[in-house]
Amino acid sequence: MTRLPHPEHHLVSRIGWLRAAVLGANDGIVSTSSLILGVAASGGPHGAILVAGAAGLVAGAMSMAAGEYVSVSSQADSERADLTRERAELAADYALEQQELAGIYRARGLDAPTADAVAAQLMATDALGAHARDELGISSATTARPIQAALTSAAAFTAGAALPLLIVAVASATLLVPVVAAASLLFLATLGALGARIGGAPVWNATARVTFWGVLAMAATAAIGRLFGTVV
């Protein structure tokens, strides 16, 4: 009886949207909760804290979308330029490019006849695709997608920023600072664990990492708010 190969589920295809989502949500929680704590520590009224948090949510979401789109677009431009150059080199000297590809396979451990045969067969099917994947490191799983990155980051930032803002809306004014701080750290720890699970990474490392930087950011902004609130 012929056994079917076992199914494999690789996580590399999630790199693009997962990175943008985790970055956006983490930034939304950290920046908004830090802003809220800074204003609250300065002695600002409850209404001002809500306005500051809401403004931070909108500004942060737009900033994340713009930043992701610009940075990932730059990556996409570089990839297109490399592919254009590779296409011209294939048109100019196909045989030399085939030798170059075979050299890559030899460097990876294939013997010379096998490397030559593999390079010839792959280039006969899709010469540019073979060079993009094995020479340039460009594949469908890792290629830059600016719009996807921008929308994912903006949506994730909004979702993350909404969490501490919701706590402000329901928390007592006298307990605002400790409640927002504790809830935000819980949100960050959950995000770190969730991102690690989706990406197949160690959960505890990711959780500790995001929580540490969240504590640092919130403590710094609360200290600044307290300092300037006292001075003003």
KEKE-3310 file (N, C-alpha, C; in steps of 0.2 Angstrom, whole numbers, plus 5000, padded with zeros to 4 digits):
npx = (5004:5003:5009:5002:5010:5014:5003:5010:5011:5017:5023:5028:5021:5013:5021:5021:5008:5007:5017:5014:5002:5005:5014:5006:4995:5002:5009:4998:4992:5003:5007:4995:4990:5001:5000:4988:4991:5001:4994:4984:4993:4997:4987:4976:4959:4945:4938:4948:4957:4951:4949:4962:4966:4958:4962:4975:4973:4967:4977:4988:4984:4983:4996:5003:4998:5002:5016:5019:5015:5023:5036:5036:5032:5044:5052:5046:5048:5062:5062:5056:5065:5076:5071:5068:5081:5087:5079:5084:5097:5095:5090:5101:5112:5109:5114:5125:5118:5112:5123:5127:5116:5117:5129:5125:5117:5127:5135:5126:5127:5124:5131:5141:5135:5122:5118:5119:5109:5098:5097:5096:5083:5074:5075:5071:5057:5053:5063:5065:5058:5065:5078:5074:5069:5080:5092:5089:5081:5067:5051:5034:5029:5035:5036:5034:5020:5012:4999:4992:5000:4999:4985:4983:4991:4985:4972:4975:4982:4971:4962:4970:4973:4960:4957:4964:4958:4944:4944:4947:4935:4926:4932:4934:4938:4947:4954:4960:4973:4981:4972:4971:4985:4987:4977:4982:4994:4990:4983:4994:5002:4994:4993:5006:5007:4997:5002:5014:5009:5002:5012:5021:5031:5041:5030:5032:5044:5040:5029:5035:5044:5036:5029:5038:5043:5032:5029:5040:5038:5026:5029:5039:5032:5022:5029:5035:5023:5019:5029:5029:5016:5016:5025:5018)
npy = (4994:5011:5024:5040:5056:5064:5078:5095:5110:5125:5140:5151:5158:5167:5178:5191:5198:5194:5200:5214:5214:5211:5221:5232:5231:5229:5242:5250:5247:5250:5263:5271:5268:5272:5286:5289:5286:5296:5308:5306:5305:5318:5325:5328:5331:5319:5319:5325:5316:5305:5312:5314:5300:5296:5304:5300:5287:5288:5296:5288:5276:5281:5285:5272:5266:5274:5273:5259:5257:5265:5260:5247:5248:5253:5242:5234:5241:5239:5225:5224:5231:5223:5211:5216:5219:5206:5200:5207:5202:5189:5189:5195:5185:5170:5158:5160:5165:5153:5145:5152:5150:5136:5136:5141:5130:5120:5126:5124:5110:5101:5089:5093:5088:5086:5098:5106:5100:5102:5116:5118:5112:5119:5132:5130:5129:5140:5153:5166:5165:5155:5161:5172:5166:5158:5165:5178:5177:5180:5176:5170:5169:5178:5190:5208:5217:5231:5237:5227:5227:5240:5241:5231:5234:5247:5243:5234:5242:5251:5242:5237:5250:5253:5246:5250:5262:5259:5255:5267:5273:5266:5265:5270:5286:5288:5276:5275:5276:5264:5254:5255:5253:5240:5233:5235:5229:5216:5215:5216:5205:5195:5197:5195:5181:5176:5180:5173:5160:5160:5162:5151:5152:5152:5154:5160:5168:5178:5184:5189:5198:5208:5213:5218:5229:5236:5239:5248:5258:5264:5267:5277:5287:5290:5295:5306:5313:5315:5323:5335:5339:5342:5353:5362)
npz = (5000:4996:5004:5008:5008:5023:5029:5029:5037:5035:5042:5036:5027:5034:5037:5032:5035:5048:5055:5053:5060:5073:5076:5074:5084:5096:5096:5097:5109:5118:5115:5116:5129:5137:5134:5139:5153:5155:5154:5164:5175:5176:5181:5174:5169:5168:5156:5147:5147:5140:5127:5124:5123:5112:5102:5100:5096:5083:5077:5078:5071:5058:5056:5057:5046:5036:5038:5037:5023:5016:5019:5016:5003:4998:4999:4990:4978:4977:4975:4963:4955:4956:4950:4937:4933:4933:4923:4912:4912:4909:4897:4890:4892:4892:4895:4903:4915:4918:4921:4933:4941:4942:4949:4962:4966:4967:4977:4988:4990:4980:4967:4953:4940:4944:4948:4937:4929:4936:4936:4923:4920:4929:4924:4911:4913:4921:4920:4926:4938:4944:4947:4954:4966:4970:4969:4972:4983:4983:4985:4983:4996:5004:4997:4996:5001:5001:5003:5010:5021:5026:5029:5038:5048:5052:5056:5066:5075:5079:5085:5096:5102:5106:5117:5130:5130:5131:5144:5151:5149:5157:5169:5187:5191:5202:5202:5190:5185:5190:5186:5172:5169:5174:5166:5153:5153:5154:5142:5133:5137:5133:5119:5116:5118:5110:5097:5097:5097:5085:5076:5078:5088:5103:5117:5130:5129:5120:5126:5138:5132:5126:5137:5145:5138:5137:5151:5153:5144:5149:5162:5160:5153:5162:5173:5167:5165:5178:5182:5174:5176:5189:5189:5180)
capx = (5000:5007:5007:5002:5015:5010:5002:5014:5008:5022:5020:5031:5017:5010:5026:5019:5002:5007:5022:5011:4997:5007:5017:5001:4992:5007:5010:4991:4991:5008:5007:4988:4990:5006:4998:4983:4994:5004:4989:4981:4997:4998:4981:4971:4952:4943:4937:4954:4961:4947:4950:4969:4967:4955:4966:4981:4971:4966:4984:4992:4982:4985:5003:5005:4996:5007:5023:5020:5014:5029:5042:5035:5033:5051:5054:5043:5052:5068:5061:5054:5071:5080:5068:5070:5089:5088:5076:5088:5103:5093:5089:5108:5116:5105:5119:5129:5114:5111:5129:5126:5111:5120:5134:5121:5115:5133:5137:5121:5128:5123:5137:5141:5131:5115:5117:5118:5103:5092:5097:5093:5076:5070:5075:5066:5050:5052:5070:5065:5056:5071:5083:5071:5069:5086:5097:5087:5077:5061:5046:5027:5027:5039:5036:5032:5013:5011:4992:4991:5004:4996:4978:4983:4994:4980:4967:4978:4983:4965:4960:4975:4972:4953:4957:4965:4953:4938:4945:4946:4928:4922:4935:4933:4943:4952:4958:4961:4980:4982:4967:4973:4991:4986:4974:4986:4999:4987:4982:5001:5004:4989:4995:5012:5006:4994:5006:5019:5006:5001:5019:5024:5037:5040:5025:5034:5048:5036:5025:5040:5047:5031:5027:5044:5043:5026:5031:5045:5035:5021:5032:5042:5027:5018:5034:5035:5016:5019:5034:5027:5010:5018:5028:5013)
capy = (5000:5017:5029:5047:5060:5068:5085:5099:5116:5129:5146:5157:5162:5172:5183:5198:5200:5193:5205:5220:5214:5211:5227:5237:5230:5231:5249:5253:5246:5253:5271:5274:5267:5277:5293:5290:5287:5302:5313:5305:5307:5325:5328:5330:5328:5313:5321:5327:5309:5302:5315:5312:5293:5295:5307:5296:5281:5290:5298:5282:5272:5284:5285:5266:5264:5277:5271:5253:5258:5268:5256:5241:5250:5254:5235:5231:5244:5236:5219:5225:5233:5217:5207:5219:5218:5199:5199:5209:5198:5183:5191:5196:5180:5165:5152:5163:5164:5146:5143:5155:5146:5129:5137:5142:5123:5117:5128:5121:5103:5096:5088:5097:5086:5087:5105:5108:5097:5105:5123:5118:5110:5124:5138:5129:5130:5147:5155:5172:5163:5151:5166:5176:5162:5155:5170:5185:5176:5183:5171:5172:5169:5183:5196:5214:5218:5237:5238:5222:5229:5246:5240:5226:5238:5252:5239:5231:5247:5253:5237:5238:5256:5254:5242:5255:5268:5257:5254:5273:5275:5263:5264:5275:5291:5287:5270:5275:5274:5257:5249:5256:5250:5233:5230:5236:5224:5210:5215:5215:5198:5191:5198:5192:5174:5175:5181:5168:5154:5160:5161:5145:5154:5151:5159:5164:5173:5183:5187:5193:5203:5213:5215:5222:5235:5240:5242:5253:5264:5267:5270:5283:5292:5292:5299:5313:5317:5318:5329:5341:5341:5346:5360:5367)
capz = (5000:4995:5010:5006:5012:5029:5027:5032:5038:5037:5045:5033:5023:5038:5040:5030:5039:5056:5058:5053:5064:5080:5077:5075:5090:5101:5096:5099:5117:5122:5114:5119:5137:5139:5133:5144:5159:5156:5155:5170:5180:5176:5184:5169:5170:5164:5149:5143:5146:5135:5121:5122:5120:5106:5097:5100:5092:5076:5074:5078:5066:5052:5056:5056:5039:5031:5039:5034:5016:5013:5020:5012:4996:4996:4998:4984:4973:4977:4972:4956:4952:4955:4945:4930:4931:4932:4917:4907:4912:4906:4889:4887:4892:4896:4897:4909:4920:4920:4925:4939:4945:4944:4955:4968:4969:4969:4984:4993:4991:4974:4963:4947:4935:4946:4949:4930:4927:4940:4934:4916:4920:4932:4919:4905:4916:4923:4922:4930:4944:4948:4949:4959:4972:4973:4969:4975:4989:4982:4983:4984:5003:5007:4994:4999:4999:5004:5005:5015:5027:5029:5031:5043:5054:5054:5059:5072:5080:5081:5090:5102:5106:5109:5123:5136:5129:5134:5151:5153:5149:5162:5176:5191:5191:5207:5201:5183:5183:5191:5182:5165:5168:5174:5160:5147:5153:5153:5135:5130:5138:5129:5112:5115:5118:5104:5091:5097:5095:5077:5072:5080:5092:5110:5120:5136:5127:5117:5132:5142:5128:5125:5143:5148:5134:5139:5157:5152:5141:5153:5168:5157:5151:5168:5176:5163:5166:5185:5183:5171:5179:5196:5187:5178)
cpx = (5004:5004:5007:5007:5011:5009:5007:5011:5014:5019:5023:5027:5013:5015:5023:5014:5003:5012:5018:5005:4999:5010:5012:4997:4996:5008:5003:4990:4996:5007:5000:4988:4995:5004:4992:4986:4998:5000:4986:4986:4999:4992:4976:4964:4950:4942:4943:4958:4957:4949:4957:4970:4964:4959:4972:4979:4970:4973:4988:4991:4984:4993:5006:5004:5001:5014:5024:5019:5021:5035:5041:5035:5040:5054:5052:5046:5058:5068:5060:5061:5076:5078:5069:5077:5090:5085:5080:5094:5101:5092:5096:5112:5113:5109:5123:5125:5112:5117:5129:5122:5114:5125:5131:5120:5121:5135:5132:5122:5127:5130:5136:5136:5123:5113:5115:5111:5097:5092:5094:5085:5072:5070:5071:5059:5049:5059:5070:5063:5061:5076:5080:5071:5075:5092:5095:5084:5070:5056:5039:5025:5030:5039:5032:5025:5011:5004:4990:4994:5000:4989:4978:4986:4989:4975:4969:4979:4976:4962:4964:4973:4965:4953:4958:4960:4946:4939:4945:4939:4924:4926:4934:4939:4949:4957:4960:4968:4982:4978:4970:4980:4991:4983:4978:4991:4996:4985:4989:5003:5000:4991:5001:5011:5002:4998:5011:5015:5004:5007:5023:5031:5035:5035:5028:5039:5045:5032:5029:5042:5042:5029:5032:5044:5037:5026:5035:5042:5030:5024:5036:5037:5023:5023:5035:5028:5016:5023:5031:5020:5011:5021:5023:5008)
cpy = (5006:5022:5036:5051:5064:5075:5089:5106:5121:5136:5152:5161:5168:5178:5190:5201:5200:5198:5212:5220:5215:5218:5232:5237:5232:5238:5253:5253:5250:5261:5274:5273:5272:5284:5294:5291:5293:5308:5313:5307:5314:5329:5330:5327:5322:5314:5322:5320:5305:5305:5314:5305:5292:5298:5303:5289:5283:5292:5292:5277:5274:5283:5277:5264:5267:5274:5264:5253:5260:5263:5250:5242:5251:5247:5232:5234:5241:5229:5219:5227:5227:5212:5210:5218:5211:5197:5201:5205:5191:5184:5192:5190:5174:5160:5154:5163:5157:5143:5146:5152:5139:5130:5138:5135:5119:5119:5126:5113:5098:5095:5092:5095:5087:5094:5108:5106:5101:5113:5123:5117:5116:5130:5137:5130:5137:5150:5161:5170:5159:5156:5170:5172:5160:5160:5176:5183:5179:5177:5174:5173:5175:5190:5202:5215:5225:5238:5234:5225:5235:5245:5236:5230:5243:5248:5236:5236:5250:5248:5237:5244:5257:5250:5247:5260:5266:5256:5261:5275:5272:5263:5270:5280:5290:5281:5270:5273:5267:5252:5249:5252:5242:5229:5230:5231:5217:5209:5213:5208:5193:5191:5195:5184:5172:5175:5175:5161:5154:5159:5155:5147:5152:5156:5163:5169:5179:5187:5191:5199:5209:5217:5220:5229:5240:5243:5248:5259:5268:5270:5277:5289:5295:5296:5306:5317:5319:5324:5335:5343:5344:5353:5364:5368)
cpz = (5000:5000:5007:5011:5017:5027:5032:5032:5040:5038:5041:5029:5027:5040:5038:5035:5046:5059:5058:5059:5072:5081:5078:5082:5096:5102:5099:5106:5120:5121:5117:5127:5140:5139:5138:5151:5160:5157:5162:5176:5181:5180:5180:5170:5166:5157:5144:5142:5140:5128:5119:5119:5113:5100:5095:5095:5085:5073:5073:5072:5059:5051:5054:5049:5034:5032:5035:5026:5013:5014:5016:5005:4993:4995:4992:4978:4972:4974:4965:4952:4951:4950:4938:4928:4929:4925:4911:4906:4908:4899:4886:4887:4896:4899:4903:4915:4922:4923:4932:4944:4947:4950:4961:4971:4971:4976:4990:4994:4985:4970:4957:4942:4937:4946:4942:4927:4930:4937:4927:4916:4923:4927:4913:4907:4917:4925:4927:4937:4948:4950:4955:4966:4975:4973:4973:4982:4989:4981:4985:4991:5006:5003:4997:4997:5003:5007:5010:5022:5030:5032:5038:5049:5057:5058:5066:5077:5083:5086:5096:5106:5109:5115:5129:5136:5132:5141:5154:5154:5154:5169:5180:5191:5196:5206:5194:5181:5184:5187:5175:5164:5169:5168:5154:5147:5152:5145:5131:5131:5134:5122:5111:5114:5112:5097:5091:5094:5087:5073:5074:5084:5099:5114:5126:5134:5124:5122:5136:5139:5128:5131:5146:5144:5136:5146:5157:5149:5145:5159:5166:5156:5158:5173:5173:5165:5173:5186:5180:5174:5186:5194:5185:5183)
residu = (MET:THR:ARG:LEU:PRO:HIS:PRO:GLU:HIS:HIS:LEU:VAL:SER:ARG:ILE:GLY:TRP:LEU:ARG:ALA:ALA:VAL:LEU:GLY:ALA:ASN:ASP:GLY:ILE:VAL:SER:THR:SER:SER:LEU:ILE:LEU:GLY:VAL:ALA:ALA:SER:GLY:GLY:PRO:HIS:GLY:ALA:ILE:LEU:VAL:ALA:GLY:ALA:ALA:GLY:LEU:VAL:ALA:GLY:ALA:MET:SER:MET:ALA:ALA:GLY:GLU:TYR:VAL:SER:VAL:SER:SER:GLN:ALA:ASP:SER:GLU:ARG:ALA:ASP:LEU:THR:ARG:GLU:ARG:ALA:GLU:LEU:ALA:ALA:ASP:TYR:ALA:LEU:GLU:GLN:GLN:GLU:LEU:ALA:GLY:ILE:TYR:ARG:ALA:ARG:GLY:LEU:ASP:ALA:PRO:THR:ALA:ASP:ALA:VAL:ALA:ALA:GLN:LEU:MET:ALA:THR:ASP:ALA:LEU:GLY:ALA:HIS:ALA:ARG:ASP:GLU:LEU:GLY:ILE:SER:SER:ALA:THR:THR:ALA:ARG:PRO:ILE:GLN:ALA:ALA:LEU:THR:SER:ALA:ALA:ALA:PHE:THR:ALA:GLY:ALA:ALA:LEU:PRO:LEU:LEU:ILE:VAL:ALA:VAL:ALA:SER:ALA:THR:LEU:LEU:VAL:PRO:VAL:VAL:ALA:ALA:ALA:SER:LEU:LEU:PHE:LEU:ALA:THR:LEU:GLY:ALA:LEU:GLY:ALA:ARG:ILE:GLY:GLY:ALA:PRO:VAL:TRP:ASN:ALA:THR:ALA:ARG:VAL:THR:PHE:TRP:GLY:VAL:LEU:ALA:MET:ALA:ALA:THR:ALA:ALA:ILE:GLY:ARG:LEU:PHE:GLY:THR:VAL:VAL)
# end
